[in-house]
């Protein structure tokens, strides 16, 4: 799992905001590791 070769930029899976543009939180969906920003998180919580 230690993939130091290619540094992958993480971004919100909904709005593509990067960690440099806001706070991203790790989440899981469909067996995938995803990131979600604090703006999109409420939408997820409320089932949007
Ligand atoms: Zn977002």
mmCIF file of the protein (N, C-alpha, C, O) and its ligand, coordinates in Angstrom:
data_MODEL
# 
_entry.id   MODEL 
# 
loop_
_entity.id 
_entity.type 
_entity.pdbx_number_of_molecules 
1 polymer     1 
2 non-polymer 1 
# 
_entity_poly.entity_id                      1 
_entity_poly.type                           'polypeptide(L)' 
_entity_poly.nstd_linkage                   no 
_entity_poly.nstd_monomer                   no 
_entity_poly.pdbx_seq_one_letter_code       
;(UNK)(UNK)(UNK)(UNK)(UNK)(UNK)(UNK)(UNK)(UNK)(UNK)(UNK)(UNK)(UNK)(UNK)(UNK)(UNK)
(UNK)(UNK)(UNK)(UNK)(UNK)(UNK)(UNK)(UNK)(UNK)(UNK)(UNK)(UNK)(UNK)(UNK)(UNK)(UNK)
(UNK)(UNK)(UNK)(UNK)(UNK)(UNK)(UNK)(UNK)(UNK)(UNK)(UNK)(UNK)(UNK)(UNK)(UNK)(UNK)
;
_entity_poly.pdbx_seq_one_letter_code_can   XXXXXXXXXXXXXXXXXXXXXXXXXXXXXXXXXXXXXXXXXXXXXXXX 
_entity_poly.pdbx_strand_id                 A 
# 
loop_
_entity_poly_seq.entity_id 
_entity_poly_seq.num 
_entity_poly_seq.mon_id 
_entity_poly_seq.hetero 
1 1  UNK n 
1 2  UNK n 
1 3  UNK n 
1 4  UNK n 
1 5  UNK n 
1 6  UNK n 
1 7  UNK n 
1 8  UNK n 
1 9  UNK n 
1 10 UNK n 
1 11 UNK n 
1 12 UNK n 
1 13 UNK n 
1 14 UNK n 
1 15 UNK n 
1 16 UNK n 
1 17 UNK n 
1 18 UNK n 
1 19 UNK n 
1 20 UNK n 
1 21 UNK n 
1 22 UNK n 
1 23 UNK n 
1 24 UNK n 
1 25 UNK n 
1 26 UNK n 
1 27 UNK n 
1 28 UNK n 
1 29 UNK n 
1 30 UNK n 
1 31 UNK n 
1 32 UNK n 
1 33 UNK n 
1 34 UNK n 
1 35 UNK n 
1 36 UNK n 
1 37 UNK n 
1 38 UNK n 
1 39 UNK n 
1 40 UNK n 
1 41 UNK n 
1 42 UNK n 
1 43 UNK n 
1 44 UNK n 
1 45 UNK n 
1 46 UNK n 
1 47 UNK n 
1 48 UNK n 
# 
loop_
_struct_asym.id 
_struct_asym.entity_id 
A 1 
B 2 
# 
loop_
_chem_comp.id 
_chem_comp.type 
_chem_comp.mon_nstd_flag 
UNK 'L-peptide linking' . 
ZN  non-polymer         . 
# 
_pdbx_entity_nonpoly.entity_id   2 
_pdbx_entity_nonpoly.name        ? 
_pdbx_entity_nonpoly.comp_id     ZN 
# 
_pdbx_nonpoly_scheme.asym_id         B 
_pdbx_nonpoly_scheme.entity_id       2 
_pdbx_nonpoly_scheme.mon_id          ZN 
_pdbx_nonpoly_scheme.ndb_seq_num     1 
_pdbx_nonpoly_scheme.pdb_seq_num     101 
_pdbx_nonpoly_scheme.auth_seq_num    101 
_pdbx_nonpoly_scheme.pdb_mon_id      ZN 
_pdbx_nonpoly_scheme.auth_mon_id     ZN 
_pdbx_nonpoly_scheme.pdb_strand_id   A 
_pdbx_nonpoly_scheme.pdb_ins_code    . 
# 
loop_
_atom_site.group_PDB 
_atom_site.id 
_atom_site.type_symbol 
_atom_site.label_atom_id 
_atom_site.label_alt_id 
_atom_site.label_comp_id 
_atom_site.label_asym_id 
_atom_site.label_entity_id 
_atom_site.label_seq_id 
_atom_site.pdbx_PDB_ins_code 
_atom_site.Cartn_x 
_atom_site.Cartn_y 
_atom_site.Cartn_z 
_atom_site.occupancy 
_atom_site.B_iso_or_equiv 
_atom_site.pdbx_formal_charge 
_atom_site.auth_seq_id 
_atom_site.auth_comp_id 
_atom_site.auth_asym_id 
_atom_site.auth_atom_id 
_atom_site.pdbx_PDB_model_num 
ATOM   1   N  N  . UNK A 1 1  ? 0.830   -1.206 0.000  1.00 0.00 ? 1   UNK A N  1 
ATOM   2   C  CA . UNK A 1 1  ? 0.000   0.000  0.000  1.00 0.00 ? 1   UNK A CA 1 
ATOM   3   C  C  . UNK A 1 1  ? 0.864   1.257  0.000  1.00 0.00 ? 1   UNK A C  1 
ATOM   4   O  O  . UNK A 1 1  ? 0.371   2.336  -0.327 1.00 0.00 ? 1   UNK A O  1 
ATOM   5   N  N  . UNK A 1 2  ? 2.157   1.140  0.363  1.00 0.00 ? 2   UNK A N  1 
ATOM   6   C  CA . UNK A 1 2  ? 3.009   2.334  0.412  1.00 0.00 ? 2   UNK A CA 1 
ATOM   7   C  C  . UNK A 1 2  ? 3.409   2.719  -1.003 1.00 0.00 ? 2   UNK A C  1 
ATOM   8   O  O  . UNK A 1 2  ? 4.355   2.166  -1.563 1.00 0.00 ? 2   UNK A O  1 
ATOM   9   N  N  . UNK A 1 3  ? 2.704   3.643  -1.558 1.00 0.00 ? 3   UNK A N  1 
ATOM   10  C  CA . UNK A 1 3  ? 2.959   4.074  -2.924 1.00 0.00 ? 3   UNK A CA 1 
ATOM   11  C  C  . UNK A 1 3  ? 3.602   5.457  -2.894 1.00 0.00 ? 3   UNK A C  1 
ATOM   12  O  O  . UNK A 1 3  ? 2.930   6.488  -2.936 1.00 0.00 ? 3   UNK A O  1 
ATOM   13  N  N  . UNK A 1 4  ? 4.932   5.434  -2.818 1.00 0.00 ? 4   UNK A N  1 
ATOM   14  C  CA . UNK A 1 4  ? 5.614   6.722  -2.679 1.00 0.00 ? 4   UNK A CA 1 
ATOM   15  C  C  . UNK A 1 4  ? 6.058   7.260  -4.028 1.00 0.00 ? 4   UNK A C  1 
ATOM   16  O  O  . UNK A 1 4  ? 6.490   8.407  -4.144 1.00 0.00 ? 4   UNK A O  1 
ATOM   17  N  N  . UNK A 1 5  ? 5.948   6.425  -5.036 1.00 0.00 ? 5   UNK A N  1 
ATOM   18  C  CA . UNK A 1 5  ? 6.405   6.861  -6.351 1.00 0.00 ? 5   UNK A CA 1 
ATOM   19  C  C  . UNK A 1 5  ? 5.569   7.985  -6.918 1.00 0.00 ? 5   UNK A C  1 
ATOM   20  O  O  . UNK A 1 5  ? 6.068   9.085  -7.154 1.00 0.00 ? 5   UNK A O  1 
ATOM   21  N  N  . UNK A 1 6  ? 4.293   7.708  -7.136 1.00 0.00 ? 6   UNK A N  1 
ATOM   22  C  CA . UNK A 1 6  ? 3.440   8.732  -7.717 1.00 0.00 ? 6   UNK A CA 1 
ATOM   23  C  C  . UNK A 1 6  ? 2.624   9.412  -6.660 1.00 0.00 ? 6   UNK A C  1 
ATOM   24  O  O  . UNK A 1 6  ? 1.750   8.797  -6.049 1.00 0.00 ? 6   UNK A O  1 
ATOM   25  N  N  . UNK A 1 7  ? 2.895   10.667 -6.438 1.00 0.00 ? 7   UNK A N  1 
ATOM   26  C  CA . UNK A 1 7  ? 2.127   11.390 -5.440 1.00 0.00 ? 7   UNK A CA 1 
ATOM   27  C  C  . UNK A 1 7  ? 0.782   11.762 -6.049 1.00 0.00 ? 7   UNK A C  1 
ATOM   28  O  O  . UNK A 1 7  ? 0.702   12.544 -6.996 1.00 0.00 ? 7   UNK A O  1 
ATOM   29  N  N  . UNK A 1 8  ? -0.249  11.192 -5.493 1.00 0.00 ? 8   UNK A N  1 
ATOM   30  C  CA . UNK A 1 8  ? -1.581  11.415 -6.052 1.00 0.00 ? 8   UNK A CA 1 
ATOM   31  C  C  . UNK A 1 8  ? -2.271  12.541 -5.295 1.00 0.00 ? 8   UNK A C  1 
ATOM   32  O  O  . UNK A 1 8  ? -2.379  12.521 -4.069 1.00 0.00 ? 8   UNK A O  1 
ATOM   33  N  N  . UNK A 1 9  ? -2.721  13.494 -6.041 1.00 0.00 ? 9   UNK A N  1 
ATOM   34  C  CA . UNK A 1 9  ? -3.443  14.598 -5.427 1.00 0.00 ? 9   UNK A CA 1 
ATOM   35  C  C  . UNK A 1 9  ? -4.833  14.120 -5.033 1.00 0.00 ? 9   UNK A C  1 
ATOM   36  O  O  . UNK A 1 9  ? -5.555  13.534 -5.840 1.00 0.00 ? 9   UNK A O  1 
ATOM   37  N  N  . UNK A 1 10 ? -5.190  14.375 -3.804 1.00 0.00 ? 10  UNK A N  1 
ATOM   38  C  CA . UNK A 1 10 ? -6.515  13.953 -3.373 1.00 0.00 ? 10  UNK A CA 1 
ATOM   39  C  C  . UNK A 1 10 ? -7.500  15.093 -3.566 1.00 0.00 ? 10  UNK A C  1 
ATOM   40  O  O  . UNK A 1 10 ? -7.152  16.269 -3.454 1.00 0.00 ? 10  UNK A O  1 
ATOM   41  N  N  . UNK A 1 11 ? -8.722  14.719 -3.855 1.00 0.00 ? 11  UNK A N  1 
ATOM   42  C  CA . UNK A 1 11 ? -9.755  15.729 -4.089 1.00 0.00 ? 11  UNK A CA 1 
ATOM   43  C  C  . UNK A 1 11 ? -11.107 15.157 -3.706 1.00 0.00 ? 11  UNK A C  1 
ATOM   44  O  O  . UNK A 1 11 ? -11.309 13.943 -3.709 1.00 0.00 ? 11  UNK A O  1 
ATOM   45  N  N  . UNK A 1 12 ? -12.021 16.041 -3.379 1.00 0.00 ? 12  UNK A N  1 
ATOM   46  C  CA . UNK A 1 12 ? -13.374 15.646 -3.053 1.00 0.00 ? 12  UNK A CA 1 
ATOM   47  C  C  . UNK A 1 12 ? -13.987 14.899 -4.236 1.00 0.00 ? 12  UNK A C  1 
ATOM   48  O  O  . UNK A 1 12 ? -13.918 15.368 -5.372 1.00 0.00 ? 12  UNK A O  1 
ATOM   49  N  N  . UNK A 1 13 ? -14.582 13.747 -3.972 1.00 0.00 ? 13  UNK A N  1 
ATOM   50  C  CA . UNK A 1 13 ? -15.122 12.939 -5.075 1.00 0.00 ? 13  UNK A CA 1 
ATOM   51  C  C  . UNK A 1 13 ? -16.396 13.548 -5.643 1.00 0.00 ? 13  UNK A C  1 
ATOM   52  O  O  . UNK A 1 13 ? -16.873 13.109 -6.690 1.00 0.00 ? 13  UNK A O  1 
ATOM   53  N  N  . UNK A 1 14 ? -16.950 14.540 -4.977 1.00 0.00 ? 14  UNK A N  1 
ATOM   54  C  CA . UNK A 1 14 ? -18.173 15.179 -5.477 1.00 0.00 ? 14  UNK A CA 1 
ATOM   55  C  C  . UNK A 1 14 ? -17.875 16.456 -6.262 1.00 0.00 ? 14  UNK A C  1 
ATOM   56  O  O  . UNK A 1 14 ? -18.366 16.634 -7.377 1.00 0.00 ? 14  UNK A O  1 
ATOM   57  N  N  . UNK A 1 15 ? -17.073 17.337 -5.679 1.00 0.00 ? 15  UNK A N  1 
ATOM   58  C  CA . UNK A 1 15 ? -16.850 18.638 -6.326 1.00 0.00 ? 15  UNK A CA 1 
ATOM   59  C  C  . UNK A 1 15 ? -15.415 18.815 -6.797 1.00 0.00 ? 15  UNK A C  1 
ATOM   60  O  O  . UNK A 1 15 ? -15.076 19.841 -7.387 1.00 0.00 ? 15  UNK A O  1 
ATOM   61  N  N  . UNK A 1 16 ? -14.571 17.825 -6.539 1.00 0.00 ? 16  UNK A N  1 
ATOM   62  C  CA . UNK A 1 16 ? -13.176 17.835 -6.993 1.00 0.00 ? 16  UNK A CA 1 
ATOM   63  C  C  . UNK A 1 16 ? -12.327 18.901 -6.305 1.00 0.00 ? 16  UNK A C  1 
ATOM   64  O  O  . UNK A 1 16 ? -11.228 19.211 -6.765 1.00 0.00 ? 16  UNK A O  1 
ATOM   65  N  N  . UNK A 1 17 ? -12.820 19.450 -5.230 1.00 0.00 ? 17  UNK A N  1 
ATOM   66  C  CA . UNK A 1 17 ? -12.009 20.398 -4.473 1.00 0.00 ? 17  UNK A CA 1 
ATOM   67  C  C  . UNK A 1 17 ? -10.814 19.671 -3.882 1.00 0.00 ? 17  UNK A C  1 
ATOM   68  O  O  . UNK A 1 17 ? -10.950 18.554 -3.384 1.00 0.00 ? 17  UNK A O  1 
ATOM   69  N  N  . UNK A 1 18 ? -9.645  20.295 -3.931 1.00 0.00 ? 18  UNK A N  1 
ATOM   70  C  CA . UNK A 1 18 ? -8.453  19.635 -3.405 1.00 0.00 ? 18  UNK A CA 1 
ATOM   71  C  C  . UNK A 1 18 ? -8.233  20.013 -1.948 1.00 0.00 ? 18  UNK A C  1 
ATOM   72  O  O  . UNK A 1 18 ? -8.885  20.902 -1.400 1.00 0.00 ? 18  UNK A O  1 
ATOM   73  N  N  . UNK A 1 19 ? -7.292  19.304 -1.348 1.00 0.00 ? 19  UNK A N  1 
ATOM   74  C  CA . UNK A 1 19 ? -6.993  19.560 0.061  1.00 0.00 ? 19  UNK A CA 1 
ATOM   75  C  C  . UNK A 1 19 ? -6.371  20.939 0.257  1.00 0.00 ? 19  UNK A C  1 
ATOM   76  O  O  . UNK A 1 19 ? -6.294  21.438 1.380  1.00 0.00 ? 19  UNK A O  1 
ATOM   77  N  N  . UNK A 1 20 ? -5.933  21.542 -0.826 1.00 0.00 ? 20  UNK A N  1 
ATOM   78  C  CA . UNK A 1 20 ? -5.365  22.887 -0.726 1.00 0.00 ? 20  UNK A CA 1 
ATOM   79  C  C  . UNK A 1 20 ? -6.458  23.953 -0.755 1.00 0.00 ? 20  UNK A C  1 
ATOM   80  O  O  . UNK A 1 20 ? -6.230  25.102 -0.376 1.00 0.00 ? 20  UNK A O  1 
ATOM   81  N  N  . UNK A 1 21 ? -7.627  23.564 -1.202 1.00 0.00 ? 21  UNK A N  1 
ATOM   82  C  CA . UNK A 1 21 ? -8.735  24.514 -1.315 1.00 0.00 ? 21  UNK A CA 1 
ATOM   83  C  C  . UNK A 1 21 ? -9.719  24.407 -0.169 1.00 0.00 ? 21  UNK A C  1 
ATOM   84  O  O  . UNK A 1 21 ? -10.602 25.250 -0.015 1.00 0.00 ? 21  UNK A O  1 
ATOM   85  N  N  . UNK A 1 22 ? -9.561  23.365 0.635  1.00 0.00 ? 22  UNK A N  1 
ATOM   86  C  CA . UNK A 1 22 ? -10.480 23.186 1.746  1.00 0.00 ? 22  UNK A CA 1 
ATOM   87  C  C  . UNK A 1 22 ? -10.100 21.957 2.533  1.00 0.00 ? 22  UNK A C  1 
ATOM   88  O  O  . UNK A 1 22 ? -9.096  21.304 2.249  1.00 0.00 ? 22  UNK A O  1 
ATOM   89  N  N  . UNK A 1 23 ? -10.908 21.649 3.519  1.00 0.00 ? 23  UNK A N  1 
ATOM   90  C  CA . UNK A 1 23 ? -10.644 20.490 4.373  1.00 0.00 ? 23  UNK A CA 1 
ATOM   91  C  C  . UNK A 1 23 ? -11.307 19.261 3.767  1.00 0.00 ? 23  UNK A C  1 
ATOM   92  O  O  . UNK A 1 23 ? -12.496 19.275 3.450  1.00 0.00 ? 23  UNK A O  1 
ATOM   93  N  N  . UNK A 1 24 ? -10.531 18.207 3.612  1.00 0.00 ? 24  UNK A N  1 
ATOM   94  C  CA . UNK A 1 24 ? -11.070 16.955 3.085  1.00 0.00 ? 24  UNK A CA 1 
ATOM   95  C  C  . UNK A 1 24 ? -11.079 15.898 4.181  1.00 0.00 ? 24  UNK A C  1 
ATOM   96  O  O  . UNK A 1 24 ? -10.170 15.816 5.006  1.00 0.00 ? 24  UNK A O  1 
ATOM   97  N  N  . UNK A 1 25 ? -12.132 15.098 4.160  1.00 0.00 ? 25  UNK A N  1 
ATOM   98  C  CA . UNK A 1 25 ? -12.256 14.019 5.131  1.00 0.00 ? 25  UNK A CA 1 
ATOM   99  C  C  . UNK A 1 25 ? -12.319 12.696 4.396  1.00 0.00 ? 25  UNK A C  1 
ATOM   100 O  O  . UNK A 1 25 ? -12.961 12.604 3.349  1.00 0.00 ? 25  UNK A O  1 
ATOM   101 N  N  . UNK A 1 26 ? -11.660 11.660 4.926  1.00 0.00 ? 26  UNK A N  1 
ATOM   102 C  CA . UNK A 1 26 ? -11.717 10.351 4.292  1.00 0.00 ? 26  UNK A CA 1 
ATOM   103 C  C  . UNK A 1 26 ? -13.086 9.714  4.495  1.00 0.00 ? 26  UNK A C  1 
ATOM   104 O  O  . UNK A 1 26 ? -13.694 9.846  5.557  1.00 0.00 ? 26  UNK A O  1 
ATOM   105 N  N  . UNK A 1 27 ? -13.551 9.039  3.488  1.00 0.00 ? 27  UNK A N  1 
ATOM   106 C  CA . UNK A 1 27 ? -14.807 8.306  3.629  1.00 0.00 ? 27  UNK A CA 1 
ATOM   107 C  C  . UNK A 1 27 ? -14.741 7.069  2.738  1.00 0.00 ? 27  UNK A C  1 
ATOM   108 O  O  . UNK A 1 27 ? -13.834 6.920  1.920  1.00 0.00 ? 27  UNK A O  1 
ATOM   109 N  N  . UNK A 1 28 ? -15.708 6.199  2.911  1.00 0.00 ? 28  UNK A N  1 
ATOM   110 C  CA . UNK A 1 28 ? -15.742 4.951  2.139  1.00 0.00 ? 28  UNK A CA 1 
ATOM   111 C  C  . UNK A 1 28 ? -17.074 4.858  1.440  1.00 0.00 ? 28  UNK A C  1 
ATOM   112 O  O  . UNK A 1 28 ? -18.110 5.209  2.005  1.00 0.00 ? 28  UNK A O  1 
ATOM   113 N  N  . UNK A 1 29 ? -17.050 4.384  0.208  1.00 0.00 ? 29  UNK A N  1 
ATOM   114 C  CA . UNK A 1 29 ? -18.288 4.167  -0.527 1.00 0.00 ? 29  UNK A CA 1 
ATOM   115 C  C  . UNK A 1 29 ? -18.045 3.075  -1.548 1.00 0.00 ? 29  UNK A C  1 
ATOM   116 O  O  . UNK A 1 29 ? -17.092 3.126  -2.326 1.00 0.00 ? 29  UNK A O  1 
ATOM   117 N  N  . UNK A 1 30 ? -18.908 2.105  -1.531 1.00 0.00 ? 30  UNK A N  1 
ATOM   118 C  CA . UNK A 1 30 ? -18.799 1.021  -2.506 1.00 0.00 ? 30  UNK A CA 1 
ATOM   119 C  C  . UNK A 1 30 ? -17.452 0.323  -2.493 1.00 0.00 ? 30  UNK A C  1 
ATOM   120 O  O  . UNK A 1 30 ? -16.961 -0.118 -3.533 1.00 0.00 ? 30  UNK A O  1 
ATOM   121 N  N  . UNK A 1 31 ? -16.847 0.222  -1.297 1.00 0.00 ? 31  UNK A N  1 
ATOM   122 C  CA . UNK A 1 31 ? -15.572 -0.458 -1.191 1.00 0.00 ? 31  UNK A CA 1 
ATOM   123 C  C  . UNK A 1 31 ? -14.394 0.393  -1.611 1.00 0.00 ? 31  UNK A C  1 
ATOM   124 O  O  . UNK A 1 31 ? -13.266 -0.096 -1.662 1.00 0.00 ? 31  UNK A O  1 
ATOM   125 N  N  . UNK A 1 32 ? -14.632 1.649  -1.909 1.00 0.00 ? 32  UNK A N  1 
ATOM   126 C  CA . UNK A 1 32 ? -13.559 2.534  -2.342 1.00 0.00 ? 32  UNK A CA 1 
ATOM   127 C  C  . UNK A 1 32 ? -13.221 3.533  -1.255 1.00 0.00 ? 32  UNK A C  1 
ATOM   128 O  O  . UNK A 1 32 ? -14.078 3.960  -0.481 1.00 0.00 ? 32  UNK A O  1 
ATOM   129 N  N  . UNK A 1 33 ? -11.942 3.897  -1.219 1.00 0.00 ? 33  UNK A N  1 
ATOM   130 C  CA . UNK A 1 33 ? -11.512 4.975  -0.340 1.00 0.00 ? 33  UNK A CA 1 
ATOM   131 C  C  . UNK A 1 33 ? -11.689 6.294  -1.083 1.00 0.00 ? 33  UNK A C  1 
ATOM   132 O  O  . UNK A 1 33 ? -11.111 6.503  -2.149 1.00 0.00 ? 33  UNK A O  1 
ATOM   133 N  N  . UNK A 1 34 ? -12.482 7.163  -0.513 1.00 0.00 ? 34  UNK A N  1 
ATOM   134 C  CA . UNK A 1 34 ? -12.764 8.436  -1.155 1.00 0.00 ? 34  UNK A CA 1 
ATOM   135 C  C  . UNK A 1 34 ? -12.491 9.570  -0.183 1.00 0.00 ? 34  UNK A C  1 
ATOM   136 O  O  . UNK A 1 34 ? -12.295 9.370  1.016  1.00 0.00 ? 34  UNK A O  1 
ATOM   137 N  N  . UNK A 1 35 ? -12.487 10.763 -0.747 1.00 0.00 ? 35  UNK A N  1 
ATOM   138 C  CA . UNK A 1 35 ? -12.347 11.968 0.081  1.00 0.00 ? 35  UNK A CA 1 
ATOM   139 C  C  . UNK A 1 35 ? -13.537 12.865 -0.186 1.00 0.00 ? 35  UNK A C  1 
ATOM   140 O  O  . UNK A 1 35 ? -14.022 12.975 -1.312 1.00 0.00 ? 35  UNK A O  1 
ATOM   141 N  N  . UNK A 1 36 ? -13.991 13.497 0.870  1.00 0.00 ? 36  UNK A N  1 
ATOM   142 C  CA . UNK A 1 36 ? -15.107 14.413 0.711  1.00 0.00 ? 36  UNK A CA 1 
ATOM   143 C  C  . UNK A 1 36 ? -14.771 15.703 1.456  1.00 0.00 ? 36  UNK A C  1 
ATOM   144 O  O  . UNK A 1 36 ? -14.177 15.672 2.534  1.00 0.00 ? 36  UNK A O  1 
ATOM   145 N  N  . UNK A 1 37 ? -15.158 16.835 0.871  1.00 0.00 ? 37  UNK A N  1 
ATOM   146 C  CA . UNK A 1 37 ? -14.869 18.107 1.530  1.00 0.00 ? 37  UNK A CA 1 
ATOM   147 C  C  . UNK A 1 37 ? -15.999 18.450 2.500  1.00 0.00 ? 37  UNK A C  1 
ATOM   148 O  O  . UNK A 1 37 ? -17.077 17.856 2.474  1.00 0.00 ? 37  UNK A O  1 
ATOM   149 N  N  . UNK A 1 38 ? -15.714 19.416 3.342  1.00 0.00 ? 38  UNK A N  1 
ATOM   150 C  CA . UNK A 1 38 ? -16.676 19.757 4.392  1.00 0.00 ? 38  UNK A CA 1 
ATOM   151 C  C  . UNK A 1 38 ? -17.940 20.395 3.820  1.00 0.00 ? 38  UNK A C  1 
ATOM   152 O  O  . UNK A 1 38 ? -18.967 20.435 4.497  1.00 0.00 ? 38  UNK A O  1 
ATOM   153 N  N  . UNK A 1 39 ? -17.881 20.890 2.593  1.00 0.00 ? 39  UNK A N  1 
ATOM   154 C  CA . UNK A 1 39 ? -19.063 21.477 1.978  1.00 0.00 ? 39  UNK A CA 1 
ATOM   155 C  C  . UNK A 1 39 ? -19.995 20.403 1.442  1.00 0.00 ? 39  UNK A C  1 
ATOM   156 O  O  . UNK A 1 39 ? -21.215 20.566 1.435  1.00 0.00 ? 39  UNK A O  1 
ATOM   157 N  N  . UNK A 1 40 ? -19.405 19.307 0.996  1.00 0.00 ? 40  UNK A N  1 
ATOM   158 C  CA . UNK A 1 40 ? -20.217 18.234 0.415  1.00 0.00 ? 40  UNK A CA 1 
ATOM   159 C  C  . UNK A 1 40 ? -20.678 17.237 1.480  1.00 0.00 ? 40  UNK A C  1 
ATOM   160 O  O  . UNK A 1 40 ? -21.645 16.502 1.276  1.00 0.00 ? 40  UNK A O  1 
ATOM   161 N  N  . UNK A 1 41 ? -19.986 17.220 2.601  1.00 0.00 ? 41  UNK A N  1 
ATOM   162 C  CA . UNK A 1 41 ? -20.314 16.259 3.650  1.00 0.00 ? 41  UNK A CA 1 
ATOM   163 C  C  . UNK A 1 41 ? -21.771 16.362 4.116  1.00 0.00 ? 41  UNK A C  1 
ATOM   164 O  O  . UNK A 1 41 ? -22.433 15.333 4.251  1.00 0.00 ? 41  UNK A O  1 
ATOM   165 N  N  . UNK A 1 42 ? -22.291 17.572 4.366  1.00 0.00 ? 42  UNK A N  1 
ATOM   166 C  CA . UNK A 1 42 ? -23.694 17.667 4.789  1.00 0.00 ? 42  UNK A CA 1 
ATOM   167 C  C  . UNK A 1 42 ? -24.663 17.065 3.778  1.00 0.00 ? 42  UNK A C  1 
ATOM   168 O  O  . UNK A 1 42 ? -25.682 16.484 4.151  1.00 0.00 ? 42  UNK A O  1 
ATOM   169 N  N  . UNK A 1 43 ? -24.339 17.205 2.504  1.00 0.00 ? 43  UNK A N  1 
ATOM   170 C  CA . UNK A 1 43 ? -25.201 16.614 1.471  1.00 0.00 ? 43  UNK A CA 1 
ATOM   171 C  C  . UNK A 1 43 ? -25.234 15.097 1.605  1.00 0.00 ? 43  UNK A C  1 
ATOM   172 O  O  . UNK A 1 43 ? -26.277 14.467 1.425  1.00 0.00 ? 43  UNK A O  1 
ATOM   173 N  N  . UNK A 1 44 ? -24.083 14.525 1.921  1.00 0.00 ? 44  UNK A N  1 
ATOM   174 C  CA . UNK A 1 44 ? -24.017 13.075 2.097  1.00 0.00 ? 44  UNK A CA 1 
ATOM   175 C  C  . UNK A 1 44 ? -24.829 12.655 3.311  1.00 0.00 ? 44  UNK A C  1 
ATOM   176 O  O  . UNK A 1 44 ? -25.569 11.672 3.287  1.00 0.00 ? 44  UNK A O  1 
ATOM   177 N  N  . UNK A 1 45 ? -24.663 13.438 4.380  1.00 0.00 ? 45  UNK A N  1 
ATOM   178 C  CA . UNK A 1 45 ? -25.353 13.092 5.619  1.00 0.00 ? 45  UNK A CA 1 
ATOM   179 C  C  . UNK A 1 45 ? -26.867 13.144 5.419  1.00 0.00 ? 45  UNK A C  1 
ATOM   180 O  O  . UNK A 1 45 ? -27.611 12.320 5.951  1.00 0.00 ? 45  UNK A O  1 
ATOM   181 N  N  . UNK A 1 46 ? -27.299 14.129 4.641  1.00 0.00 ? 46  UNK A N  1 
ATOM   182 C  CA . UNK A 1 46 ? -28.746 14.283 4.433  1.00 0.00 ? 46  UNK A CA 1 
ATOM   183 C  C  . UNK A 1 46 ? -29.248 13.478 3.244  1.00 0.00 ? 46  UNK A C  1 
ATOM   184 O  O  . UNK A 1 46 ? -30.417 13.567 2.867  1.00 0.00 ? 46  UNK A O  1 
ATOM   185 N  N  . UNK A 1 47 ? -28.349 12.688 2.656  1.00 0.00 ? 47  UNK A N  1 
ATOM   186 C  CA . UNK A 1 47 ? -28.767 11.774 1.605  1.00 0.00 ? 47  UNK A CA 1 
ATOM   187 C  C  . UNK A 1 47 ? -28.944 12.430 0.247  1.00 0.00 ? 47  UNK A C  1 
ATOM   188 O  O  . UNK A 1 47 ? -29.714 11.959 -0.589 1.00 0.00 ? 47  UNK A O  1 
ATOM   189 N  N  . UNK A 1 48 ? -28.219 13.528 0.037  1.00 0.00 ? 48  UNK A N  1 
ATOM   190 C  CA . UNK A 1 48 ? -28.313 14.189 -1.271 1.00 0.00 ? 48  UNK A CA 1 
ATOM   191 C  C  . UNK A 1 48 ? -27.488 13.450 -2.277 1.00 0.00 ? 48  UNK A C  1 
ATOM   192 O  O  . UNK A 1 48 ? -27.434 13.846 -3.441 1.00 0.00 ? 48  UNK A O  1 
HETATM 193 ZN ZN . ZN  B 2 .  ? -16.835 18.641 -2.210 1.00 0.00 ? 101 ZN  A ZN 1 
# 
